[in-house]
């Protein structure tokens, strides 16, 4: 389970960061 979490957590963080950046880009426009 720990190995799976280690693989999934970075992906989740990358997705969250991409969503936040997308929202910031929309607000800038």
RAQUI-V531987 format. One record per run of one state. SS is the DSSP state (A for helix, B for strand, O for the rest). FROM is the first residue (numbers start at 1). LEN is the number of residues. If there is no record, write none. Layout:
{{SS	FROM	LEN} {SS	FROM	LEN}}
This chain:
{{O	1	1} {A	2	27} {O	29	1}}
